[in-house]
Amino acid sequence: MSAEDKLSNKTEELGGKVKEGAGKATDDKDLEAEGKGDQAGANLKQAGEKIKDVFKS
């Protein structure tokens, strides 16, 4: 996993957490769900990159 990929995925995950928190704070269920979706997508990308790393070793 390249450093750029790690940073990009982590940034996406943190952005999702911010959206989720903003959604909770403003009682905006759509924004909260979008934030959770962003986090899930970032986590899947991170898992995929880790699997690639295992097979490269």
C-alpha distance matrix in Angstrom:
0.0 3.7 6.5 8.3 6.4 6.7 10.1 11.1 10.6 12.4 15.0 15.7 16.2 18.5 20.3 21.0 22.4 24.6 25.9 26.6 28.5 30.4 31.4 32.7 34.5 36.2 36.7 34.8 33.5 31.9 29.8 28.9 27.9 25.8 23.9 23.3 22.1 19.6 18.3 18.2 16.3 13.6 13.5 13.3 10.4 8.5 10.1 9.3 5.5 6.6 9.2 7.5 6.1 9.7 11.3 9.8 11.4
3.7 0.0 3.8 5.3 5.2 6.3 8.7 9.9 10.7 12.3 14.2 15.5 16.6 18.4 19.9 21.3 22.8 24.4 25.9 27.1 28.8 30.3 31.6 33.2 34.7 36.3 37.1 35.1 34.3 32.5 30.1 29.6 28.8 26.4 24.5 24.5 23.3 20.3 19.4 19.9 17.7 14.8 15.5 15.7 12.3 10.8 13.2 12.4 8.7 10.3 12.9 10.8 9.5 13.2 14.4 12.3 13.9
6.5 3.8 0.0 3.8 5.5 5.1 6.1 8.5 9.9 10.5 12.1 14.2 15.2 16.3 18.0 19.9 21.0 22.3 24.2 25.6 26.8 28.3 30.0 31.5 32.7 34.4 35.5 33.8 33.2 31.6 28.9 28.4 28.1 25.7 23.4 23.7 23.0 19.8 18.7 19.9 18.1 14.7 15.6 16.7 13.5 11.6 14.6 14.5 11.0 12.3 15.4 14.0 12.3 15.8 17.6 15.6 16.7
8.3 5.3 3.8 0.0 3.8 5.5 5.1 6.0 8.5 9.8 10.4 12.2 14.1 15.2 16.2 18.3 19.9 20.9 22.4 24.2 25.6 26.7 28.3 30.2 31.3 32.6 33.9 31.8 31.4 29.5 26.8 26.7 26.4 23.6 21.7 22.4 21.4 17.9 17.5 18.9 16.6 13.5 15.2 16.1 12.7 11.8 15.2 14.7 11.6 13.8 16.7 15.0 14.3 18.0 19.3 17.5 19.2
6.4 5.2 5.5 3.8 0.0 3.8 5.4 5.0 6.0 8.4 9.7 10.5 12.1 14.1 15.2 16.5 18.4 19.9 21.0 22.4 24.3 25.6 26.8 28.6 30.1 31.4 32.3 30.1 29.4 27.4 25.0 24.7 24.0 21.4 19.6 19.9 18.5 15.4 14.9 15.7 13.3 10.3 12.0 12.5 8.9 8.3 11.6 11.0 8.2 10.9 13.5 12.2 12.1 15.6 17.0 15.8 17.8
6.7 6.3 5.1 5.5 3.8 0.0 3.8 5.5 5.3 6.0 8.5 9.9 10.5 12.2 14.1 15.4 16.5 18.3 20.0 21.0 22.5 24.3 25.6 27.0 28.5 30.2 31.1 29.3 28.5 27.0 24.5 23.7 23.3 21.1 18.7 18.8 18.1 15.0 13.7 14.8 13.3 9.7 10.6 12.1 9.3 7.2 10.7 11.3 8.6 10.0 13.4 12.9 12.1 15.2 17.3 16.4 17.7
10.1 8.7 6.1 5.1 5.4 3.8 0.0 3.8 5.5 5.1 6.0 8.5 9.8 10.4 12.0 14.1 15.2 16.3 18.2 19.8 20.9 22.3 24.0 25.6 26.7 28.3 29.6 27.9 27.5 26.0 23.1 22.7 22.8 20.3 17.8 18.5 18.2 14.7 13.7 15.7 14.2 10.6 12.3 14.3 11.6 10.2 13.9 14.6 12.1 13.7 17.1 16.6 15.8 19.0 21.1 19.9 21.2
11.1 9.9 8.5 6.0 5.0 5.5 3.8 0.0 3.8 5.5 5.1 6.2 8.6 10.0 10.5 12.4 14.4 15.3 16.5 18.3 20.0 21.0 22.4 24.4 25.6 26.9 28.0 25.9 25.5 23.5 20.8 20.8 20.5 17.7 15.7 16.7 15.8 12.2 12.1 13.9 11.8 8.6 11.3 12.8 9.9 9.7 13.5 13.7 11.9 14.3 17.1 16.5 16.6 19.8 21.5 20.6 22.5
10.6 10.7 9.9 8.5 6.0 5.3 5.5 3.8 0.0 3.8 5.4 5.1 6.2 8.7 9.8 10.6 12.5 14.3 15.3 16.5 18.5 20.0 21.0 22.6 24.3 25.7 26.4 24.4 23.6 21.9 19.4 18.8 18.3 15.8 13.7 14.0 13.1 9.9 9.0 10.5 8.7 5.2 7.5 9.3 6.9 6.5 10.2 11.0 9.9 11.9 14.8 14.9 15.2 18.0 19.9 19.7 21.4
12.4 12.3 10.5 9.8 8.4 6.0 5.1 5.5 3.8 0.0 3.8 5.4 5.0 6.1 8.5 9.8 10.6 12.3 14.2 15.2 16.5 18.3 19.8 21.1 22.5 24.3 25.2 23.7 23.1 21.9 19.1 18.2 18.3 16.2 13.4 13.8 13.9 10.7 9.0 11.4 10.8 7.1 8.5 11.4 9.9 8.4 11.9 13.6 12.3 13.5 16.7 17.3 16.9 19.5 21.9 21.7 22.8
15.0 14.2 12.1 10.4 9.7 8.5 6.0 5.1 5.4 3.8 0.0 3.8 5.4 5.2 6.0 8.5 9.8 10.5 12.3 14.1 15.3 16.4 18.2 19.9 20.9 22.4 23.7 22.0 21.9 20.5 17.4 17.1 17.6 15.1 12.4 13.8 13.9 10.2 9.7 12.7 11.7 8.6 11.1 13.7 12.0 11.5 15.1 16.4 15.2 16.8 19.9 20.1 20.0 22.9 25.0 24.5 26.0
15.7 15.5 14.2 12.2 10.5 9.9 8.5 6.2 5.1 5.4 3.8 0.0 3.8 5.5 5.0 6.2 8.7 9.9 10.5 12.2 14.2 15.2 16.3 18.4 19.9 21.0 21.8 19.7 19.3 17.5 14.7 14.6 14.5 11.8 9.5 10.9 10.4 6.6 6.9 9.7 8.4 6.0 9.1 11.4 10.1 10.6 13.9 15.0 14.6 16.6 19.2 19.6 20.2 22.8 24.7 24.7 26.5
16.2 16.6 15.2 14.1 12.1 10.5 9.8 8.6 6.2 5.0 5.4 3.8 0.0 3.8 5.4 5.1 6.4 8.8 9.9 10.5 12.4 14.3 15.3 16.6 18.4 20.1 20.6 19.0 18.2 17.1 14.4 13.3 13.3 11.5 8.5 8.9 9.4 6.4 4.5 7.8 8.0 5.4 7.2 10.3 10.2 9.8 12.7 14.6 14.6 15.8 18.5 19.6 20.0 22.2 24.5 24.8 26.2
18.5 18.4 16.3 15.2 14.1 12.2 10.4 10.0 8.7 6.1 5.2 5.5 3.8 0.0 3.8 5.3 5.0 6.3 8.7 9.7 10.5 12.3 14.1 15.3 16.4 18.3 19.5 18.2 18.1 17.4 14.2 13.2 14.3 12.6 9.1 10.4 11.8 8.9 7.4 11.1 11.6 9.2 10.8 14.1 13.8 13.1 16.1 18.2 17.7 18.7 21.7 22.7 22.7 25.0 27.5 27.5 28.7
20.3 19.9 18.0 16.2 15.2 14.1 12.0 10.5 9.8 8.5 6.0 5.0 5.4 3.8 0.0 3.8 5.4 5.1 6.2 8.6 9.9 10.5 12.2 14.2 15.2 16.4 17.8 16.0 16.2 15.0 11.6 11.5 12.7 10.3 7.3 9.8 10.7 7.6 7.9 11.5 11.5 9.9 12.4 15.1 14.7 14.9 18.0 19.5 19.3 20.9 23.6 24.4 24.8 27.2 29.4 29.4 30.9
21.0 21.3 19.9 18.3 16.5 15.4 14.1 12.4 10.6 9.8 8.5 6.2 5.1 5.3 3.8 0.0 3.8 5.4 5.0 6.0 8.5 9.8 10.4 12.2 14.1 15.3 15.8 14.0 13.5 12.4 9.4 8.6 9.2 7.3 3.9 6.0 7.3 4.9 5.0 8.6 9.4 8.7 10.7 13.3 13.8 14.3 16.8 18.6 19.1 20.5 22.8 24.0 24.8 26.8 29.0 29.5 31.1
22.4 22.8 21.0 19.9 18.4 16.5 15.2 14.4 12.5 10.6 9.8 8.7 6.4 5.0 5.4 3.8 0.0 3.8 5.4 5.0 6.1 8.5 9.7 10.5 12.1 14.2 14.9 13.9 13.7 13.6 10.6 8.7 10.4 9.7 5.9 7.1 9.8 8.2 6.8 10.3 12.1 11.0 12.0 15.2 16.0 15.8 18.0 20.4 20.8 21.6 24.2 25.7 26.0 27.8 30.3 30.9 32.1
24.6 24.4 22.3 20.9 19.9 18.3 16.3 15.3 14.3 12.3 10.5 9.9 8.8 6.3 5.1 5.4 3.8 0.0 3.8 5.4 5.1 6.1 8.5 9.9 10.4 12.2 13.7 12.8 13.6 13.4 9.8 9.0 11.6 10.4 7.1 9.7 12.0 10.2 9.9 13.6 14.7 13.6 15.3 18.3 18.7 18.6 21.2 23.3 23.4 24.5 27.2 28.4 28.7 30.8 33.2 33.5 34.8
25.9 25.9 24.2 22.4 21.0 20.0 18.2 16.5 15.3 14.2 12.3 10.5 9.9 8.7 6.2 5.0 5.4 3.8 0.0 3.8 5.4 5.1 6.0 8.6 9.8 10.5 11.6 9.8 10.4 9.8 6.1 6.1 8.5 7.1 4.6 8.0 9.9 8.7 9.7 12.8 13.8 13.7 15.6 18.1 18.7 19.4 21.8 23.5 24.1 25.5 27.9 29.0 29.8 31.9 34.0 34.5 36.1
26.6 27.1 25.6 24.2 22.4 21.0 19.8 18.3 16.5 15.2 14.1 12.2 10.5 9.7 8.6 6.0 5.0 5.4 3.8 0.0 3.8 5.5 5.1 6.2 8.6 10.0 10.1 9.0 8.7 9.2 6.4 4.0 6.8 7.2 4.4 6.1 9.2 9.2 9.1 11.8 13.8 14.0 15.1 17.6 19.0 19.4 21.3 23.4 24.4 25.3 27.5 29.2 29.9 31.6 33.9 34.8 36.1
28.5 28.8 26.8 25.6 24.3 22.5 20.9 20.0 18.5 16.5 15.3 14.2 12.4 10.5 9.9 8.5 6.1 5.1 5.4 3.8 0.0 3.8 5.3 5.1 6.1 8.6 9.6 9.8 10.5 11.8 8.8 6.9 10.2 10.8 8.0 9.7 12.9 12.6 12.0 15.0 17.1 16.7 17.6 20.6 21.8 21.7 23.7 26.1 26.7 27.5 30.0 31.6 32.0 33.7 36.2 37.0 38.0
30.4 30.3 28.3 26.7 25.6 24.3 22.3 21.0 20.0 18.3 16.4 15.2 14.3 12.3 10.5 9.8 8.5 6.1 5.1 5.5 3.8 0.0 3.8 5.4 5.0 6.1 8.2 7.8 9.8 10.6 7.4 7.1 10.8 10.7 8.9 11.5 14.1 13.6 14.0 17.0 18.6 18.4 20.0 22.7 23.5 23.9 26.1 28.2 28.8 29.9 32.3 33.7 34.3 36.2 38.5 39.1 40.4
31.4 31.6 30.0 28.3 26.8 25.6 24.0 22.4 21.0 19.8 18.2 16.3 15.3 14.1 12.2 10.4 9.7 8.5 6.0 5.1 5.3 3.8 0.0 3.8 5.5 5.3 5.6 4.5 6.0 7.3 4.9 4.2 8.0 8.8 8.0 10.1 12.6 13.1 13.8 16.2 17.9 18.5 19.9 22.2 23.5 24.3 26.1 28.0 29.1 30.3 32.3 33.9 34.8 36.5 38.7 39.6 41.1
32.7 33.2 31.5 30.2 28.6 27.0 25.6 24.4 22.6 21.1 19.9 18.4 16.6 15.3 14.2 12.2 10.5 9.9 8.6 6.2 5.1 5.4 3.8 0.0 3.8 5.5 5.0 6.4 7.2 9.8 8.2 6.1 9.6 11.5 10.2 11.2 14.4 15.2 15.1 17.3 19.6 20.1 20.8 23.4 25.0 25.4 26.9 29.3 30.4 31.1 33.2 35.1 35.8 37.3 39.7 40.7 41.9
34.5 34.7 32.7 31.3 30.1 28.5 26.7 25.6 24.3 22.5 20.9 19.9 18.4 16.4 15.2 14.1 12.1 10.4 9.8 8.6 6.1 5.0 5.5 3.8 0.0 3.8 5.6 7.7 10.0 12.3 10.3 9.2 12.9 14.2 12.7 14.4 17.4 17.7 17.7 20.3 22.4 22.5 23.5 26.2 27.5 27.7 29.6 31.9 32.7 33.5 35.9 37.6 38.0 39.7 42.2 43.0 44.1
36.2 36.3 34.4 32.6 31.4 30.2 28.3 26.9 25.7 24.3 22.4 21.0 20.1 18.3 16.4 15.3 14.2 12.2 10.5 10.0 8.6 6.1 5.3 5.5 3.8 0.0 3.8 5.4 8.6 10.6 9.1 9.3 12.8 13.8 13.3 15.3 17.8 18.3 19.0 21.5 23.2 23.7 25.1 27.5 28.7 29.3 31.3 33.3 34.2 35.3 37.5 39.1 39.8 41.6 43.9 44.7 46.0
36.7 37.1 35.5 33.9 32.3 31.1 29.6 28.0 26.4 25.2 23.7 21.8 20.6 19.5 17.8 15.8 14.9 13.7 11.6 10.1 9.6 8.2 5.6 5.0 5.6 3.8 0.0 3.8 6.0 9.0 8.8 8.2 11.1 13.1 13.1 14.4 16.9 18.1 18.8 20.6 22.6 23.7 24.7 26.8 28.5 29.3 30.8 32.8 34.2 35.2 37.0 38.8 39.8 41.3 43.5 44.6 46.0
34.8 35.1 33.8 31.8 30.1 29.3 27.9 25.9 24.4 23.7 22.0 19.7 19.0 18.2 16.0 14.0 13.9 12.8 9.8 9.0 9.8 7.8 4.5 6.4 7.7 5.4 3.8 0.0 3.8 5.5 5.5 6.3 8.7 10.1 10.9 12.6 14.4 15.6 17.0 18.7 20.3 21.6 23.0 24.8 26.3 27.5 29.1 30.7 32.2 33.5 35.2 36.8 38.0 39.7 41.6 42.7 44.4
33.5 34.3 33.2 31.4 29.4 28.5 27.5 25.5 23.6 23.1 21.9 19.3 18.2 18.1 16.2 13.5 13.7 13.6 10.4 8.7 10.5 9.8 6.0 7.2 10.0 8.6 6.0 3.8 0.0 3.8 5.5 5.0 6.1 8.5 9.8 10.5 12.2 14.2 15.4 16.5 18.3 20.0 21.1 22.6 24.5 25.8 27.0 28.7 30.4 31.6 33.1 34.9 36.3 37.7 39.6 40.9 42.6
31.9 32.5 31.6 29.5 27.4 27.0 26.0 23.5 21.9 21.9 20.5 17.5 17.1 17.4 15.0 12.4 13.6 13.4 9.8 9.2 11.8 10.6 7.3 9.8 12.3 10.6 9.0 5.5 3.8 0.0 3.8 5.4 5.1 6.1 8.6 9.9 10.4 12.3 14.3 15.3 16.4 18.4 20.0 21.1 22.6 24.4 25.7 27.0 28.7 30.4 31.7 33.1 34.8 36.4 38.0 39.2 41.2
29.8 30.1 28.9 26.8 25.0 24.5 23.1 20.8 19.4 19.1 17.4 14.7 14.4 14.2 11.6 9.4 10.6 9.8 6.1 6.4 8.8 7.4 4.9 8.2 10.3 9.1 8.8 5.5 5.5 3.8 0.0 3.8 5.4 5.0 6.2 8.7 9.7 10.5 12.4 14.3 15.2 16.6 18.4 20.0 21.2 22.6 24.4 25.8 27.1 28.8 30.5 31.8 33.1 35.0 36.8 37.7 39.5
28.9 29.6 28.4 26.7 24.7 23.7 22.7 20.8 18.8 18.2 17.1 14.6 13.3 13.2 11.5 8.6 8.7 9.0 6.1 4.0 6.9 7.1 4.2 6.1 9.2 9.3 8.2 6.3 5.0 5.4 3.8 0.0 3.8 5.5 5.2 6.4 8.7 10.0 10.8 12.5 14.4 15.6 16.8 18.7 20.3 21.4 22.8 24.7 26.1 27.3 29.1 30.7 31.9 33.5 35.5 36.6 38.2
27.9 28.8 28.1 26.4 24.0 23.3 22.8 20.5 18.3 18.3 17.6 14.5 13.3 14.3 12.7 9.2 10.4 11.6 8.5 6.8 10.2 10.8 8.0 9.6 12.9 12.8 11.1 8.7 6.1 5.1 5.4 3.8 0.0 3.8 5.4 5.1 6.1 8.6 9.9 10.5 12.3 14.3 15.3 16.5 18.5 20.0 21.1 22.6 24.5 25.8 27.1 28.8 30.4 31.8 33.5 34.9 36.7
25.8 26.4 25.7 23.6 21.4 21.1 20.3 17.7 15.8 16.2 15.1 11.8 11.5 12.6 10.3 7.3 9.7 10.4 7.1 7.2 10.8 10.7 8.8 11.5 14.2 13.8 13.1 10.1 8.5 6.1 5.0 5.5 3.8 0.0 3.8 5.4 5.0 6.2 8.7 9.8 10.5 12.3 14.2 15.4 16.6 18.4 20.0 21.1 22.7 24.5 25.9 27.2 28.8 30.6 32.2 33.2 35.2
23.9 24.5 23.4 21.7 19.6 18.7 17.8 15.7 13.7 13.4 12.4 9.5 8.5 9.1 7.3 3.9 5.9 7.1 4.6 4.4 8.0 8.9 8.0 10.2 12.7 13.3 13.1 10.9 9.8 8.6 6.2 5.2 5.4 3.8 0.0 3.8 5.3 5.1 6.3 8.7 9.9 10.7 12.4 14.4 15.5 16.6 18.5 20.2 21.3 22.7 24.7 26.0 27.2 29.0 31.0 31.9 33.5
23.3 24.5 23.7 22.4 19.9 18.8 18.5 16.7 14.0 13.8 13.8 10.9 8.9 10.4 9.8 6.0 7.1 9.7 8.0 6.1 9.7 11.5 10.1 11.2 14.4 15.3 14.4 12.6 10.5 9.9 8.7 6.4 5.1 5.4 3.8 0.0 3.8 5.5 5.1 6.2 8.7 10.0 10.6 12.4 14.4 15.4 16.5 18.5 20.1 21.1 22.7 24.6 25.8 27.2 29.2 30.5 32.1
22.1 23.3 23.0 21.4 18.5 18.1 18.2 15.8 13.1 13.9 13.9 10.4 9.4 11.8 10.7 7.3 9.8 12.0 9.9 9.2 12.9 14.1 12.6 14.4 17.4 17.8 16.9 14.4 12.2 10.4 9.7 8.7 6.1 5.0 5.3 3.8 0.0 3.8 5.4 5.1 6.2 8.6 9.8 10.6 12.4 14.2 15.3 16.6 18.5 20.0 21.3 22.8 24.5 26.0 27.6 28.9 30.8
19.6 20.3 19.8 17.9 15.4 15.0 14.7 12.2 9.9 10.7 10.2 6.6 6.4 8.9 7.6 4.9 8.2 10.2 8.7 9.2 12.6 13.6 13.1 15.2 17.7 18.3 18.1 15.6 14.2 12.3 10.5 10.0 8.6 6.2 5.1 5.5 3.8 0.0 3.8 5.5 5.2 6.2 8.6 10.0 10.7 12.4 14.3 15.5 16.7 18.5 20.2 21.3 22.8 24.7 26.4 27.2 29.2
18.3 19.4 18.7 17.5 14.9 13.7 13.7 12.1 9.0 9.0 9.7 6.9 4.5 7.4 7.9 5.0 6.8 9.9 9.7 9.1 12.0 14.0 13.8 15.1 17.7 19.0 18.8 17.0 15.4 14.3 12.4 10.8 9.9 8.7 6.3 5.1 5.4 3.8 0.0 3.8 5.4 5.1 6.1 8.7 9.9 10.5 12.3 14.3 15.4 16.5 18.5 20.1 21.1 22.8 24.9 25.9 27.4
18.2 19.9 19.9 18.9 15.7 14.8 15.7 13.9 10.5 11.4 12.7 9.7 7.8 11.1 11.5 8.6 10.3 13.6 12.8 11.8 15.0 17.0 16.2 17.3 20.3 21.5 20.6 18.7 16.5 15.3 14.3 12.5 10.5 9.8 8.7 6.2 5.1 5.5 3.8 0.0 3.8 5.5 5.1 6.2 8.7 9.9 10.5 12.3 14.3 15.3 16.6 18.5 20.0 21.3 23.1 24.6 26.2
16.3 17.7 18.1 16.6 13.3 13.3 14.2 11.8 8.7 10.8 11.7 8.4 8.0 11.6 11.5 9.4 12.1 14.7 13.8 13.8 17.1 18.6 17.9 19.6 22.4 23.2 22.6 20.3 18.3 16.4 15.2 14.4 12.3 10.5 9.9 8.7 6.2 5.2 5.4 3.8 0.0 3.8 5.4 5.2 6.3 8.7 10.0 10.7 12.5 14.4 15.5 16.7 18.6 20.3 21.7 22.8 25.0
13.6 14.8 14.7 13.5 10.3 9.7 10.6 8.6 5.2 7.1 8.6 6.0 5.4 9.2 9.9 8.7 11.0 13.6 13.7 14.0 16.7 18.4 18.5 20.1 22.5 23.7 23.7 21.6 20.0 18.4 16.6 15.6 14.3 12.3 10.7 10.0 8.6 6.2 5.1 5.5 3.8 0.0 3.8 5.4 5.1 6.2 8.7 9.9 10.6 12.4 14.4 15.4 16.6 18.7 20.4 21.2 23.0
13.5 15.5 15.6 15.2 12.0 10.6 12.3 11.3 7.5 8.5 11.1 9.1 7.2 10.8 12.4 10.7 12.0 15.3 15.6 15.1 17.6 20.0 19.9 20.8 23.5 25.1 24.7 23.0 21.1 20.0 18.4 16.8 15.3 14.2 12.4 10.6 9.8 8.6 6.1 5.1 5.4 3.8 0.0 3.8 5.4 5.0 6.2 8.6 9.9 10.6 12.5 14.3 15.3 16.7 18.9 20.1 21.5
13.3 15.7 16.7 16.1 12.5 12.1 14.3 12.8 9.3 11.4 13.7 11.4 10.3 14.1 15.1 13.3 15.2 18.3 18.1 17.6 20.6 22.7 22.2 23.4 26.2 27.5 26.8 24.8 22.6 21.1 20.0 18.7 16.5 15.4 14.4 12.4 10.6 10.0 8.7 6.2 5.2 5.4 3.8 0.0 3.8 5.4 5.1 6.2 8.6 9.9 10.6 12.4 14.3 15.5 17.0 18.6 20.5
10.4 12.3 13.5 12.7 8.9 9.3 11.6 9.9 6.9 9.9 12.0 10.1 10.2 13.8 14.7 13.8 16.0 18.7 18.7 19.0 21.8 23.5 23.5 25.0 27.5 28.7 28.5 26.3 24.5 22.6 21.2 20.3 18.5 16.6 15.5 14.4 12.4 10.7 9.9 8.7 6.3 5.1 5.4 3.8 0.0 3.8 5.4 5.1 6.2 8.6 9.9 10.6 12.4 14.4 15.7 16.6 18.8
8.5 10.8 11.6 11.8 8.3 7.2 10.2 9.7 6.5 8.4 11.5 10.6 9.8 13.1 14.9 14.3 15.8 18.6 19.4 19.4 21.7 23.9 24.3 25.4 27.7 29.3 29.3 27.5 25.8 24.4 22.6 21.4 20.0 18.4 16.6 15.4 14.2 12.4 10.5 9.9 8.7 6.2 5.0 5.4 3.8 0.0 3.8 5.4 5.1 6.2 8.7 9.9 10.6 12.6 14.7 15.4 16.9
10.1 13.2 14.6 15.2 11.6 10.7 13.9 13.5 10.2 11.9 15.1 13.9 12.7 16.1 18.0 16.8 18.0 21.2 21.8 21.3 23.7 26.1 26.1 26.9 29.6 31.3 30.8 29.1 27.0 25.7 24.4 22.8 21.1 20.0 18.5 16.5 15.3 14.3 12.3 10.5 10.0 8.7 6.2 5.1 5.4 3.8 0.0 3.8 5.4 5.1 6.3 8.7 9.8 10.7 12.8 14.4 15.8
9.3 12.4 14.5 14.7 11.0 11.3 14.6 13.7 11.0 13.6 16.4 15.0 14.6 18.2 19.5 18.6 20.4 23.3 23.5 23.4 26.1 28.2 28.0 29.3 31.9 33.3 32.8 30.7 28.7 27.0 25.8 24.7 22.6 21.1 20.2 18.5 16.6 15.5 14.3 12.3 10.7 9.9 8.6 6.2 5.1 5.4 3.8 0.0 3.8 5.4 5.2 6.3 8.7 10.1 11.0 12.6 14.8
5.5 8.7 11.0 11.6 8.2 8.6 12.1 11.9 9.9 12.3 15.2 14.6 14.6 17.7 19.3 19.1 20.8 23.4 24.1 24.4 26.7 28.8 29.1 30.4 32.7 34.2 34.2 32.2 30.4 28.7 27.1 26.1 24.5 22.7 21.3 20.1 18.5 16.7 15.4 14.3 12.5 10.6 9.9 8.6 6.2 5.1 5.4 3.8 0.0 3.8 5.4 5.0 6.2 8.8 10.1 10.6 12.7
6.6 10.3 12.3 13.8 10.9 10.0 13.7 14.3 11.9 13.5 16.8 16.6 15.8 18.7 20.9 20.5 21.6 24.5 25.5 25.3 27.5 29.9 30.3 31.1 33.5 35.3 35.2 33.5 31.6 30.4 28.8 27.3 25.8 24.5 22.7 21.1 20.0 18.5 16.5 15.3 14.4 12.4 10.6 9.9 8.6 6.2 5.1 5.4 3.8 0.0 3.8 5.4 5.0 6.4 8.9 9.9 10.9
9.2 12.9 15.4 16.7 13.5 13.4 17.1 17.1 14.8 16.7 19.9 19.2 18.5 21.7 23.6 22.8 24.2 27.2 27.9 27.5 30.0 32.3 32.3 33.2 35.9 37.5 37.0 35.2 33.1 31.7 30.5 29.1 27.1 25.9 24.7 22.7 21.3 20.2 18.5 16.6 15.5 14.4 12.5 10.6 9.9 8.7 6.3 5.2 5.4 3.8 0.0 3.8 5.4 5.1 6.6 8.8 10.3
7.5 10.8 14.0 15.0 12.2 12.9 16.6 16.5 14.9 17.3 20.1 19.6 19.6 22.7 24.4 24.0 25.7 28.4 29.0 29.2 31.6 33.7 33.9 35.1 37.6 39.1 38.8 36.8 34.9 33.1 31.8 30.7 28.8 27.2 26.0 24.6 22.8 21.3 20.1 18.5 16.7 15.4 14.3 12.4 10.6 9.9 8.7 6.3 5.0 5.4 3.8 0.0 3.8 5.5 5.3 6.3 8.9
6.1 9.5 12.3 14.3 12.1 12.1 15.8 16.6 15.2 16.9 20.0 20.2 20.0 22.7 24.8 24.8 26.0 28.7 29.8 29.9 32.0 34.3 34.8 35.8 38.0 39.8 39.8 38.0 36.3 34.8 33.1 31.9 30.4 28.8 27.2 25.8 24.5 22.8 21.1 20.0 18.6 16.6 15.3 14.3 12.4 10.6 9.8 8.7 6.2 5.0 5.4 3.8 0.0 3.8 5.5 5.1 6.5
9.7 13.2 15.8 18.0 15.6 15.2 19.0 19.8 18.0 19.5 22.9 22.8 22.2 25.0 27.2 26.8 27.8 30.8 31.9 31.6 33.7 36.2 36.5 37.3 39.7 41.6 41.3 39.7 37.7 36.4 35.0 33.5 31.8 30.6 29.0 27.2 26.0 24.7 22.8 21.3 20.3 18.7 16.7 15.5 14.4 12.6 10.7 10.1 8.8 6.4 5.1 5.5 3.8 0.0 3.8 5.5 5.5
11.3 14.4 17.6 19.3 17.0 17.3 21.1 21.5 19.9 21.9 25.0 24.7 24.5 27.5 29.4 29.0 30.3 33.2 34.0 33.9 36.2 38.5 38.7 39.7 42.2 43.9 43.5 41.6 39.6 38.0 36.8 35.5 33.5 32.2 31.0 29.2 27.6 26.4 24.9 23.1 21.7 20.4 18.9 17.0 15.7 14.7 12.8 11.0 10.1 8.9 6.6 5.3 5.5 3.8 0.0 3.8 5.5
9.8 12.3 15.6 17.5 15.8 16.4 19.9 20.6 19.7 21.7 24.5 24.7 24.8 27.5 29.4 29.5 30.9 33.5 34.5 34.8 37.0 39.1 39.6 40.7 43.0 44.7 44.6 42.7 40.9 39.2 37.7 36.6 34.9 33.2 31.9 30.5 28.9 27.2 25.9 24.6 22.8 21.2 20.1 18.6 16.6 15.4 14.4 12.6 10.6 9.9 8.8 6.3 5.1 5.5 3.8 0.0 3.8
11.4 13.9 16.7 19.2 17.8 17.7 21.2 22.5 21.4 22.8 26.0 26.5 26.2 28.7 30.9 31.1 32.1 34.8 36.1 36.1 38.0 40.4 41.1 41.9 44.1 46.0 46.0 44.4 42.6 41.2 39.5 38.2 36.7 35.2 33.5 32.1 30.8 29.2 27.4 26.2 25.0 23.0 21.5 20.5 18.8 16.9 15.8 14.8 12.7 10.9 10.3 8.9 6.5 5.5 5.5 3.8 0.0
